[in-house]
Amino acid sequence: MRVMVAGATGYLGRHIVRELKDRGHFVRALVRDAVRLETVRDAVDEVFTADATDQKALAGCCDGMDAVISSVGLVGKAGKKTAWDVDYAANRNLLEEAGRAGVGKFVYTSVVRAPALENLQLVRAKRAFEAELRGSGLAYTILLPNGYFSDFDAYLEMARDGRVYLFGDGSFRINPIDGADVAAAAVDALDAAAHEVELGGPEILTHEEIANEAFRAAGTPPRIRHIPTWVITAGLTLLRWVTPLRVHGVIEFPLTVLTHDVLSPAVGRHRLADHYKEVRPTR
Ligand SMILES: NC(=O)c1ccc[n+]([C@@H]2O[C@H](COP(=O)([O-])OP(=O)(O)OC[C@H]3O[C@@H](n4cnc5c(N)ncnc54)[C@H](OP(=O)(O)O)[C@@H]3O)[C@@H](O)[C@H]2O)c1
């Protein structure tokens, strides 16, 4: 198939590009900055440069494509835009362009369904795009993955620095998933009928267990400081008051994930401990 990957420069997008090429597909990467394709440039056949919030700049990006896989989203970076600009509107722009070009399938990377998360701005923006996709008339699959391993690299960095900070008593649970496992599901979805695929990693871990795994990988003695959850609850309330949506909308998501159980069906095969063995220090 000829597949356009939007978000190709991101953690998941790079896995998707690699998975597509390994399975023999033609890959067009939609990027804002081709330099950021770095490690997967060899797996990309064509590059289309555009900011997906700019509808005009996207004109023609899906021409000649059989399918689009989008992992475009705002992840952990507070900038000028909100999730409504990117997770919702930029993906809607891509969907319009896909429809205009007569693309046969649209695969969208949304986020895990969990009661604690549904009212957060990022999740509401994603659910709003999911609704557009369902009503678009295009064949589609919505991926609903739990937190990616990349999000837990912060624990490894803290462990390398000698201390991990956890919220509550460390007993909140999650089954994070490797980007490679989500990418495999995204490529499987190209010719599968399922409209929704929930995705979690193979192991349900407490945050304390993840921190200890990080210490083992770092080779440092376990030193954990527990921060009471009320600090986060109070901090979030304050943040929502004193910062604009483009700031608190980005921060409220990870803080909520870290202070609740977030569980998904165990689909992934890769283990976090093995991922940690491969993460190089950032400084
Ligand atoms: N991280 C997680 O734990 C997690 C869990 C569940 C679901 N998800 C969802 O999975 C998706 C991918 O996550 P990720 O961790 O791979 O994020 P990521 O590494 O930050 O990648 C996001 C991608 O979106 C692109 N992008 C952002 N704004 C754009 C715009 N205006 N125009 C064009 N491209 C734009 C980024 O391009 P640049 O390189 O130019 O910035 C990047 O390629 C997101 O939708 C995220 O919400 C993430």
The ligand as a Gaussian input file, in Angstrom:
#p B3LYP/6-31G(d) Opt

LIG

0 1
 N        3.015000       9.429000      24.626000
 C        2.070000       8.662000      25.145000
 O        2.228000       8.061000      26.204000
 C        0.759000       8.481000      24.416000
 C       -0.181000       7.558000      24.907000
 C       -1.375000       7.385000      24.218000
 C       -1.628000       8.122000      23.071000
 N       -0.688000       9.003000      22.629000
 C       -0.972000       9.728000      21.392000
 O       -0.170000       9.160000      20.355000
 C        0.209000      10.189000      19.433000
 C        1.723000      10.180000      19.252000
 O        2.353000      10.370000      20.494000
 P        3.955000      10.469000      20.600000
 O        4.300000      10.130000      22.011000
 O        4.586000       9.750000      19.470000
 O        4.132000      12.039000      20.436000
 P        5.351000      12.878000      19.813000
 O        6.611000      12.109000      19.891000
 O        5.316000      14.222000      20.460000
 O        4.925000      13.021000      18.285000
 C        3.896000      13.895000      17.891000
 C        4.027000      14.116000      16.400000
 O        3.022000      15.063000      15.997000
 C        3.649000      16.032000      15.179000
 N        2.941000      17.302000      15.197000
 C        2.578000      18.024000      16.277000
 N        1.975000      19.165000      15.888000
 C        1.966000      19.148000      14.530000
 C        1.496000      20.027000      13.534000
 N        0.899000      21.188000      13.861000
 N        1.653000      19.690000      12.230000
 C        2.263000      18.529000      11.887000
 N        2.743000      17.649000      12.784000
 C        2.587000      17.953000      14.079000
 C        5.046000      16.184000      15.776000
 O        5.894000      16.844000      14.841000
 P        7.248000      17.620000      15.300000
 O        8.310000      16.564000      15.358000
 O        7.453000      18.626000      14.226000
 O        6.956000      18.238000      16.643000
 C        5.385000      14.713000      15.994000
 O        5.805000      14.119000      14.787000
 C       -0.342000      11.502000      20.003000
 O       -1.557000      11.800000      19.384000
 C       -0.557000      11.186000      21.467000
 O       -1.557000      11.969000      22.073000
 C        0.484000       9.195000      23.270000

